[in-house]
Amino acid sequence: MKRIFTLALAFIASACIQLLYGQNKVTFGYDNAGNRISRTISLLKSAPTSESEDEPPVIYSEMLSDIEIKIYPNPTHGLLKVEICNLPEKQTAEVSLYDLSGRLITHRKTVDVSTEIDLSGQSDGIYVMKITAGEYQTEWRIIKK
């Protein structure tokens, strides 16, 4: 009887954790021809993480045709790294960061693979980052702690 109670309690705890820390919501944007042209990730509550320096950051990535975009760490305490790989030669990418009121925080045109965005001077909260690479566009929710 004690074992059944322990198993039931563990199951209930697992279900509660899943409800509290569910998956992120991903939405897609399409043009009139039905081609996917953007992706938006809405971060819900994230599970508590240890602030250990030994753990590598979680890298979020997305493929836009042959172009790969990587963003890390998110949430960030200041420096956010954006990597845009396989960008065709002579093509630039634009990275824009907005606060939730729509005010532009920073805008960069880049041809480099890696770009750093410093958010250490910004207040804690949620920001929207838009990345345009050629004809493709994607949006990300960035959390500054």
C-alpha positions in Angstrom: 0.0 0.0 0.0 2.9 2.4 0.9 4.5 1.7 -2.5 1.3 2.4 -4.4 0.9 5.7 -2.6 4.6 6.6 -3.4 4.1 5.8 -7.1 0.8 7.9 -7.2 2.5 10.8 -5.5 5.4 10.7 -8.0 3.0 10.6 -10.9 1.0 13.6 -9.6 4.3 15.5 -9.0 5.4 14.7 -12.5 2.1 15.9 -14.0 2.3 19.2 -12.0 5.8 19.9 -13.2 4.8 19.3 -16.8 1.9 21.7 -16.4 4.1 24.4 -14.8 7.0 24.0 -17.3 5.4 22.9 -20.5 6.9 23.2 -24.0 7.4 26.5 -25.8 4.8 27.6 -28.4 6.1 27.8 -32.0 4.0 29.6 -34.6 4.8 29.9 -38.3 4.2 32.6 -40.9 3.4 31.9 -44.5 3.4 33.9 -47.7 0.5 33.8 -50.2 2.0 30.9 -52.1 2.1 28.8 -48.9 5.8 29.0 -48.3 7.0 29.3 -44.7 8.7 32.7 -44.3 8.9 33.1 -40.5 8.9 31.3 -37.2 8.1 32.7 -33.8 9.0 31.0 -30.5 7.1 32.1 -27.5 8.9 31.0 -24.4 6.7 29.8 -21.6 8.0 29.2 -18.1 11.3 27.4 -18.2 12.3 24.9 -15.7 14.6 26.1 -13.0 18.2 25.7 -13.9 21.4 25.7 -11.9 23.7 28.7 -12.5 26.7 26.4 -12.8 29.4 27.7 -15.1 30.3 24.1 -15.9 27.2 23.5 -17.9 27.2 24.5 -21.6 24.5 26.9 -22.6 21.4 25.6 -24.3 21.6 26.5 -28.0 18.4 27.2 -29.8 18.6 26.8 -33.6 16.4 27.1 -36.7 16.9 26.2 -40.3 15.7 28.6 -43.0 16.3 26.8 -46.2 20.1 26.2 -46.1 20.7 29.0 -43.5 21.1 27.9 -39.9 20.5 30.3 -37.1 21.7 29.6 -33.5 21.0 31.7 -30.5 22.4 31.3 -27.0 22.2 31.7 -24.1 18.5 32.4 -23.7 17.7 33.5 -21.0 20.7 35.7 -20.9 22.3 37.9 -18.2 23.9 40.2 -20.8 25.7 38.9 -23.8 23.5 37.1 -26.4 25.3 35.3 -29.2 23.7 35.0 -32.7 25.3 32.7 -35.2 24.1 32.7 -38.9 25.7 29.8 -40.7 25.7 29.0 -44.5 24.7 32.5 -45.5 25.2 32.8 -49.2 28.3 34.8 -50.3 27.6 38.6 -50.7 24.4 38.3 -48.8 23.9 40.1 -45.5 21.7 39.3 -42.6 20.0 41.9 -40.3 19.4 41.4 -36.6 17.0 43.8 -34.8 16.1 43.7 -31.2 12.9 45.4 -29.9 11.4 45.8 -26.4 7.8 44.7 -26.0 6.5 48.3 -26.7 8.1 48.0 -30.2 11.0 50.4 -29.5 14.2 49.5 -31.4 17.0 48.6 -29.0 19.7 47.7 -31.6 20.0 46.9 -35.3 22.9 45.3 -37.0 23.7 44.2 -40.5 26.1 41.4 -40.6 28.0 39.1 -42.9 29.9 37.5 -40.1 29.0 34.1 -38.8 28.8 35.2 -35.2 27.4 38.4 -33.7 27.2 39.4 -30.0 24.4 41.6 -28.7 25.0 43.2 -25.3 21.9 43.5 -23.2 23.7 44.2 -19.9 22.5 47.9 -20.0 18.9 46.9 -20.6 16.3 46.1 -17.9 15.3 42.6 -17.1 12.4 41.4 -19.2 11.3 40.0 -22.6 12.6 41.3 -25.9 11.7 40.4 -29.5 14.6 39.7 -31.9 13.9 39.7 -35.6 16.4 38.2 -38.0 16.2 38.7 -41.7 18.5 36.6 -43.9 17.8 37.1 -47.6 14.1 36.4 -48.2 13.7 34.6 -44.9 12.6 36.2 -41.6 12.3 34.7 -38.2 11.4 36.1 -34.7 12.7 35.1 -31.4 11.6 35.9 -27.8 14.7 36.8 -25.7 14.6 36.8 -22.0 17.0 39.1 -20.1 17.5 38.2 -16.4 
